[in-house]
Amino acid sequence: MKIPQLEKKSELKTCHNISWEDDYSWVHQSNILDVLRDSSKLLPKVRKYLEEENAYTEHHLKDTKEAQKKLFDEIKG
């Protein structure tokens, strides 16, 4: 299974006279509160990446399900 890669779109940012390139600023959404209320408003490319990343993680951690549950139950108390 291939590691998901989020698309890079370089953008020059400046704050307090310091400049840097931000390859992932396009991911930020000004309507984040709307997105949190209604996930269908999430950018399609971001949703696709998150779904691929979740599938990748699930695939590689499938053998740890029992340990995950035990840790979760222990933390939960």
mmCIF file of the C-alpha atoms, coordinates in Angstrom:
data_MODEL
# 
_entry.id   MODEL 
# 
loop_
_atom_site.group_PDB 
_atom_site.id 
_atom_site.type_symbol 
_atom_site.label_atom_id 
_atom_site.label_alt_id 
_atom_site.label_comp_id 
_atom_site.label_asym_id 
_atom_site.label_entity_id 
_atom_site.label_seq_id 
_atom_site.pdbx_PDB_ins_code 
_atom_site.Cartn_x 
_atom_site.Cartn_y 
_atom_site.Cartn_z 
_atom_site.occupancy 
_atom_site.B_iso_or_equiv 
_atom_site.pdbx_formal_charge 
_atom_site.auth_seq_id 
_atom_site.auth_comp_id 
_atom_site.auth_asym_id 
_atom_site.auth_atom_id 
_atom_site.pdbx_PDB_model_num 
ATOM 1  C CA . MET A 1 1  ? 0.000   0.000  0.000  1.00 0.00 ? 1  MET A CA 1 
ATOM 2  C CA . LYS A 1 2  ? 1.372   3.403  -1.032 1.00 0.00 ? 2  LYS A CA 1 
ATOM 3  C CA . ILE A 1 3  ? 1.830   6.214  1.498  1.00 0.00 ? 3  ILE A CA 1 
ATOM 4  C CA . PRO A 1 4  ? -0.726  8.945  0.736  1.00 0.00 ? 4  PRO A CA 1 
ATOM 5  C CA . GLN A 1 5  ? 0.818   12.228 -0.396 1.00 0.00 ? 5  GLN A CA 1 
ATOM 6  C CA . LEU A 1 6  ? -0.895  15.562 0.041  1.00 0.00 ? 6  LEU A CA 1 
ATOM 7  C CA . GLU A 1 7  ? -0.505  17.817 -2.969 1.00 0.00 ? 7  GLU A CA 1 
ATOM 8  C CA . LYS A 1 8  ? 1.952   20.687 -2.516 1.00 0.00 ? 8  LYS A CA 1 
ATOM 9  C CA . LYS A 1 9  ? 1.015   24.164 -3.721 1.00 0.00 ? 9  LYS A CA 1 
ATOM 10 C CA . SER A 1 10 ? 3.735   26.540 -2.652 1.00 0.00 ? 10 SER A CA 1 
ATOM 11 C CA . GLU A 1 11 ? 2.653   29.951 -1.387 1.00 0.00 ? 11 GLU A CA 1 
ATOM 12 C CA . LEU A 1 12 ? 4.869   32.703 -0.009 1.00 0.00 ? 12 LEU A CA 1 
ATOM 13 C CA . LYS A 1 13 ? 3.746   33.841 3.443  1.00 0.00 ? 13 LYS A CA 1 
ATOM 14 C CA . THR A 1 14 ? 4.972   36.872 5.378  1.00 0.00 ? 14 THR A CA 1 
ATOM 15 C CA . CYS A 1 15 ? 4.453   37.841 8.993  1.00 0.00 ? 15 CYS A CA 1 
ATOM 16 C CA . HIS A 1 16 ? 6.426   40.356 11.084 1.00 0.00 ? 16 HIS A CA 1 
ATOM 17 C CA . ASN A 1 17 ? 8.873   40.852 8.208  1.00 0.00 ? 17 ASN A CA 1 
ATOM 18 C CA . ILE A 1 18 ? 9.660   37.124 8.083  1.00 0.00 ? 18 ILE A CA 1 
ATOM 19 C CA . SER A 1 19 ? 8.845   35.255 4.880  1.00 0.00 ? 19 SER A CA 1 
ATOM 20 C CA . TRP A 1 20 ? 8.545   31.529 4.270  1.00 0.00 ? 20 TRP A CA 1 
ATOM 21 C CA . GLU A 1 21 ? 7.083   29.129 1.773  1.00 0.00 ? 21 GLU A CA 1 
ATOM 22 C CA . ASP A 1 22 ? 4.059   27.173 2.885  1.00 0.00 ? 22 ASP A CA 1 
ATOM 23 C CA . ASP A 1 23 ? 3.358   24.167 0.679  1.00 0.00 ? 23 ASP A CA 1 
ATOM 24 C CA . TYR A 1 24 ? 0.136   23.274 2.447  1.00 0.00 ? 24 TYR A CA 1 
ATOM 25 C CA . SER A 1 25 ? -1.619  26.576 3.158  1.00 0.00 ? 25 SER A CA 1 
ATOM 26 C CA . TRP A 1 26 ? -4.226  25.685 0.543  1.00 0.00 ? 26 TRP A CA 1 
ATOM 27 C CA . VAL A 1 27 ? -5.580  23.072 2.970  1.00 0.00 ? 27 VAL A CA 1 
ATOM 28 C CA . HIS A 1 28 ? -6.795  25.735 5.406  1.00 0.00 ? 28 HIS A CA 1 
ATOM 29 C CA . GLN A 1 29 ? -10.402 26.743 4.953  1.00 0.00 ? 29 GLN A CA 1 
ATOM 30 C CA . SER A 1 30 ? -11.772 30.095 6.076  1.00 0.00 ? 30 SER A CA 1 
ATOM 31 C CA . ASN A 1 31 ? -15.119 28.398 6.758  1.00 0.00 ? 31 ASN A CA 1 
ATOM 32 C CA . ILE A 1 32 ? -13.673 25.823 9.173  1.00 0.00 ? 32 ILE A CA 1 
ATOM 33 C CA . LEU A 1 33 ? -16.567 26.235 11.628 1.00 0.00 ? 33 LEU A CA 1 
ATOM 34 C CA . ASP A 1 34 ? -19.001 25.355 8.838  1.00 0.00 ? 34 ASP A CA 1 
ATOM 35 C CA . VAL A 1 35 ? -16.823 22.374 7.919  1.00 0.00 ? 35 VAL A CA 1 
ATOM 36 C CA . LEU A 1 36 ? -16.899 21.148 11.518 1.00 0.00 ? 36 LEU A CA 1 
ATOM 37 C CA . ARG A 1 37 ? -20.698 21.347 11.491 1.00 0.00 ? 37 ARG A CA 1 
ATOM 38 C CA . ASP A 1 38 ? -21.060 19.848 8.017  1.00 0.00 ? 38 ASP A CA 1 
ATOM 39 C CA . SER A 1 39 ? -18.166 17.714 6.768  1.00 0.00 ? 39 SER A CA 1 
ATOM 40 C CA . SER A 1 40 ? -19.536 17.800 3.215  1.00 0.00 ? 40 SER A CA 1 
ATOM 41 C CA . LYS A 1 41 ? -18.073 21.324 3.023  1.00 0.00 ? 41 LYS A CA 1 
ATOM 42 C CA . LEU A 1 42 ? -14.532 19.964 3.355  1.00 0.00 ? 42 LEU A CA 1 
ATOM 43 C CA . LEU A 1 43 ? -12.433 20.527 0.238  1.00 0.00 ? 43 LEU A CA 1 
ATOM 44 C CA . PRO A 1 44 ? -12.728 17.380 -1.938 1.00 0.00 ? 44 PRO A CA 1 
ATOM 45 C CA . LYS A 1 45 ? -8.937  16.996 -2.297 1.00 0.00 ? 45 LYS A CA 1 
ATOM 46 C CA . VAL A 1 46 ? -8.490  17.231 1.471  1.00 0.00 ? 46 VAL A CA 1 
ATOM 47 C CA . ARG A 1 47 ? -11.287 14.717 2.093  1.00 0.00 ? 47 ARG A CA 1 
ATOM 48 C CA . LYS A 1 48 ? -9.718  12.294 -0.409 1.00 0.00 ? 48 LYS A CA 1 
ATOM 49 C CA . TYR A 1 49 ? -6.321  12.636 1.270  1.00 0.00 ? 49 TYR A CA 1 
ATOM 50 C CA . LEU A 1 50 ? -7.762  12.087 4.763  1.00 0.00 ? 50 LEU A CA 1 
ATOM 51 C CA . GLU A 1 51 ? -9.661  9.001  3.613  1.00 0.00 ? 51 GLU A CA 1 
ATOM 52 C CA . GLU A 1 52 ? -6.501  7.597  1.976  1.00 0.00 ? 52 GLU A CA 1 
ATOM 53 C CA . GLU A 1 53 ? -4.453  8.365  5.085  1.00 0.00 ? 53 GLU A CA 1 
ATOM 54 C CA . ASN A 1 54 ? -7.032  6.671  7.332  1.00 0.00 ? 54 ASN A CA 1 
ATOM 55 C CA . ALA A 1 55 ? -7.077  3.582  5.090  1.00 0.00 ? 55 ALA A CA 1 
ATOM 56 C CA . TYR A 1 56 ? -3.272  3.471  5.100  1.00 0.00 ? 56 TYR A CA 1 
ATOM 57 C CA . THR A 1 57 ? -3.159  3.702  8.891  1.00 0.00 ? 57 THR A CA 1 
ATOM 58 C CA . GLU A 1 58 ? -5.903  1.092  9.292  1.00 0.00 ? 58 GLU A CA 1 
ATOM 59 C CA . HIS A 1 59 ? -4.034  -1.279 6.970  1.00 0.00 ? 59 HIS A CA 1 
ATOM 60 C CA . HIS A 1 60 ? -0.736  -0.971 8.842  1.00 0.00 ? 60 HIS A CA 1 
ATOM 61 C CA . LEU A 1 61 ? -2.223  -1.118 12.333 1.00 0.00 ? 61 LEU A CA 1 
ATOM 62 C CA . LYS A 1 62 ? -4.732  -3.917 11.749 1.00 0.00 ? 62 LYS A CA 1 
ATOM 63 C CA . ASP A 1 63 ? -2.604  -6.373 13.758 1.00 0.00 ? 63 ASP A CA 1 
ATOM 64 C CA . THR A 1 64 ? -2.703  -4.095 16.809 1.00 0.00 ? 64 THR A CA 1 
ATOM 65 C CA . LYS A 1 65 ? -6.496  -3.918 17.245 1.00 0.00 ? 65 LYS A CA 1 
ATOM 66 C CA . GLU A 1 66 ? -6.459  -5.878 20.498 1.00 0.00 ? 66 GLU A CA 1 
ATOM 67 C CA . ALA A 1 67 ? -3.647  -3.771 21.993 1.00 0.00 ? 67 ALA A CA 1 
ATOM 68 C CA . GLN A 1 68 ? -5.391  -0.571 20.873 1.00 0.00 ? 68 GLN A CA 1 
ATOM 69 C CA . LYS A 1 69 ? -8.608  -1.619 22.593 1.00 0.00 ? 69 LYS A CA 1 
ATOM 70 C CA . LYS A 1 70 ? -6.756  -2.577 25.765 1.00 0.00 ? 70 LYS A CA 1 
ATOM 71 C CA . LEU A 1 71 ? -4.934  0.782  25.867 1.00 0.00 ? 71 LEU A CA 1 
ATOM 72 C CA . PHE A 1 72 ? -8.118  2.706  25.101 1.00 0.00 ? 72 PHE A CA 1 
ATOM 73 C CA . ASP A 1 73 ? -10.028 0.913  27.861 1.00 0.00 ? 73 ASP A CA 1 
ATOM 74 C CA . GLU A 1 74 ? -7.156  1.522  30.286 1.00 0.00 ? 74 GLU A CA 1 
ATOM 75 C CA . ILE A 1 75 ? -7.019  5.247  29.475 1.00 0.00 ? 75 ILE A CA 1 
ATOM 76 C CA . LYS A 1 76 ? -10.801 5.518  29.647 1.00 0.00 ? 76 LYS A CA 1 
ATOM 77 C CA . GLY A 1 77 ? -10.712 4.010  33.116 1.00 0.00 ? 77 GLY A CA 1 
# 
